[in-house]
Amino acid sequence: MNHLLGQKISITSRKPQTTRHRILGIKTTEAAQFIYVDTPGLHHTEKQNMNRYMNRAASSSLDFVNVILFVVEASKWTEEDDWVLEKIKDVKRPVILVLNKIDNINDKEALLPRIKTVSEKHAFSDVVPLSALKFENLDGLESTVMTYLEKSEAVYPDDQITDRSMKFLAAEIVREKLMRKLGQELPYALTVYIEKYEDSKDIIKIYAQIIVDRDSQKPIIIGRKGQQLKQIGQAAREDMEELFDKKVYLELWVKVKAGWADDEKSLHALGYAQDGEL
């Protein structure tokens, strides 16, 4: 979605389950207004209330869209892809299969047979191969999407790019840096909460809590003499200043809240129930 919009509003990392919230990305051109809905991935297992929340946020989004973009990697098809496909087969909406990362397929002659193989898994309305990273065929995807849009007045102002607040985006940026910096398991045991957001003429002051599940996780985030937390904060602040186009003061600290990801009251307080009721 970031590449389609030409601006970053959804956080990214190599780790699965990076996206936790439903986020609208709005792109207005002379021809149309595209409202992309970036959802959390569907989870095969629902170990915690957090997983149930994300499944509901994703599933509920299918009810009001004109078309579904089912994005998979062009070079592989996983069991999780099969499971998600079963979930969307019964949805009465056109489904476009988007084969991303075609730049990872070195043998281009293998691409057409690959497209044929995955296309046979379902009666997809269209199949669009592309590389978001290399900006290959994004225009083709946008043109395909436009054929499924209904004629109506624009829903949002021309200059609006998302439905989320700057405060929300700030929290997501901090979480992205944590996801990228930390090991495989810890990112799923934490979240970020903006305790105070002060926007003045010359500077935005942001005070954010990094909430973890156990005391043993605090020193991993903070690092020796606070260096890890300092690096995370610096990287987050730089991204915020680019996005907000204003100087940012960012203060981070780590707080332990045991069981937050499985506690309904905590999830509501941390904003995880806005898209999919628990």
Secondary structure as UniProt FT lines:
FT   HELIX           2..5
FT   TURN            16..17
FT   STRAND          23..28
FT   STRAND          33..38
FT   HELIX           49..61
FT   TURN            62..63
FT   STRAND          68..73
FT   TURN            74..75
FT   HELIX           79..89
FT   STRAND          95..100
FT   HELIX           102..104
FT   HELIX           108..110
FT   HELIX           111..119
FT   TURN            120..123
FT   STRAND          126..129
FT   TURN            132..135
FT   HELIX           138..146
FT   TURN            147..148
FT   TURN            158..159
FT   HELIX           166..181
FT   HELIX           186..189
FT   STRAND          190..199
FT   STRAND          203..212
FT   HELIX           215..217
FT   HELIX           218..222
FT   HELIX           224..226
FT   HELIX           227..244
FT   STRAND          247..256
FT   TURN            258..259
FT   HELIX           260..262
FT   HELIX           264..269
FT   TURN            270..273
//
